[in-house]
Amino acid sequence: MKRFLIAAILALALPFAALAAVQEFEHFTIDVPAGWSPTQDGPTVGVMADDKSASMSVTVSEIEGGMPLRDVAAELSQALGATAPAVDSDGAHSFTLNHGATHAMITGEDGKWYMMLVFTGQNPALQGIMGSIKIKE
């Protein structure tokens, strides 16, 4: 089943990759497709469909004080007035806000850094954008 999901995501991402331009930021690179616009505000990079049908933001930041990801996720979800985080099988912490219209996912390395993805709207390019993120070493 997991192989099927990976194959399905790759099949969706292949046409996306041909139309996307790699954008480089301080902590990561991301493919931004035609018809989408990137912006940056401090450690947060946003990409929005030009028709405003969907958007995604990516924040990469160091974790101060050696805090585990679960605590970072709990603090951020509480600060945003979101649901309590749930952990998936890959260790990512997810929660929703804005009455379920906005979804967030936090991943990273306990005590070192985290990446928070926040996405809203319905657009097939979101999967390709999310799958294109590459953290810099």
C-alpha positions in Angstrom: 0.0 0.0 0.0 2.8 2.4 0.9 4.5 1.7 -2.4 1.3 2.5 -4.2 0.9 5.8 -2.4 4.5 6.8 -3.2 4.0 5.8 -6.9 0.8 7.9 -7.0 2.5 10.9 -5.5 5.4 10.6 -8.0 3.0 10.3 -10.9 1.3 13.5 -9.8 4.6 15.3 -9.2 6.2 14.4 -12.6 4.0 16.8 -14.7 4.3 19.4 -11.9 8.2 19.3 -12.0 8.3 20.1 -15.7 6.4 23.4 -15.1 8.1 24.4 -11.8 11.0 26.7 -11.1 13.3 25.9 -8.1 13.4 28.7 -5.6 16.2 28.8 -3.1 15.8 30.1 0.5 18.0 30.1 3.5 17.1 26.7 4.9 15.5 24.9 1.9 14.6 24.9 -1.7 11.1 24.5 -3.1 9.7 24.1 -6.6 7.2 26.9 -7.4 5.0 26.1 -10.3 3.9 28.5 -13.0 0.8 30.4 -11.8 2.0 30.5 -8.2 3.9 33.3 -6.5 6.4 33.0 -3.6 6.8 35.5 -0.8 9.1 35.5 2.3 8.5 37.0 5.7 11.4 36.2 8.0 11.8 32.4 8.3 8.5 31.8 6.6 8.1 31.3 2.9 4.6 31.3 1.4 3.5 30.2 -2.1 0.0 31.1 -3.3 -1.8 30.2 -6.4 -2.3 33.4 -8.5 -6.1 32.6 -8.6 -6.0 32.5 -4.7 -7.5 29.0 -4.7 -4.8 27.6 -2.4 -1.7 28.5 -0.5 1.1 26.9 1.5 3.6 28.3 3.9 6.9 26.8 5.0 8.7 27.8 8.2 12.0 26.3 9.1 13.5 27.3 12.5 15.9 26.1 15.2 14.3 24.7 18.3 15.5 26.6 21.4 16.1 24.8 24.6 16.3 21.3 23.2 12.5 20.9 23.2 11.1 17.8 21.5 8.9 18.2 18.4 5.8 17.1 20.2 6.1 20.1 22.6 6.8 22.4 19.7 3.7 21.2 17.9 1.6 21.5 21.1 2.8 25.1 21.6 2.2 26.1 18.0 -1.2 24.5 17.8 -2.3 26.2 21.0 -0.9 29.6 19.9 -2.9 29.2 16.7 -6.1 28.1 18.4 -5.9 24.8 16.5 -6.9 21.2 17.4 -4.5 19.1 19.5 -1.7 17.6 17.4 -1.9 14.0 16.2 1.2 12.1 15.3 1.3 10.0 12.2 3.4 6.8 11.5 6.3 9.0 10.1 6.5 11.0 13.3 4.9 14.2 11.8 2.6 16.1 14.1 -0.6 17.4 12.4 -3.4 19.7 13.4 -6.2 21.8 11.9 -7.3 25.4 12.4 -9.9 27.7 11.0 -12.7 25.2 11.5 -10.8 22.5 9.6 -10.1 24.7 6.5 -6.4 25.0 7.2 -4.0 22.1 7.9 -0.6 22.2 9.5 2.1 19.6 9.8 5.3 19.8 11.9 8.3 17.6 11.3 12.1 17.9 12.0 14.6 16.8 14.5 13.9 16.7 18.2 15.7 19.5 20.0 17.4 20.9 16.9 15.0 22.2 14.2 11.5 22.0 12.9 9.7 22.6 9.7 6.0 23.7 9.8 3.9 23.4 6.7 0.6 25.2 6.7 -1.7 24.7 3.7 -5.2 25.7 2.7 -7.4 25.4 -0.3 -7.8 22.7 -3.0 -5.3 22.6 -5.8 -3.5 19.5 -7.1 -0.2 21.5 -7.2 0.0 21.5 -3.4 1.2 17.9 -3.3 3.9 18.6 -5.8 5.0 21.7 -4.0 5.1 19.9 -0.7 7.0 17.0 -2.1 9.6 19.3 -3.7 10.9 20.8 -0.4 14.6 19.9 0.2 16.2 20.9 3.5 19.7 22.3 3.1 22.4 20.5 5.1 
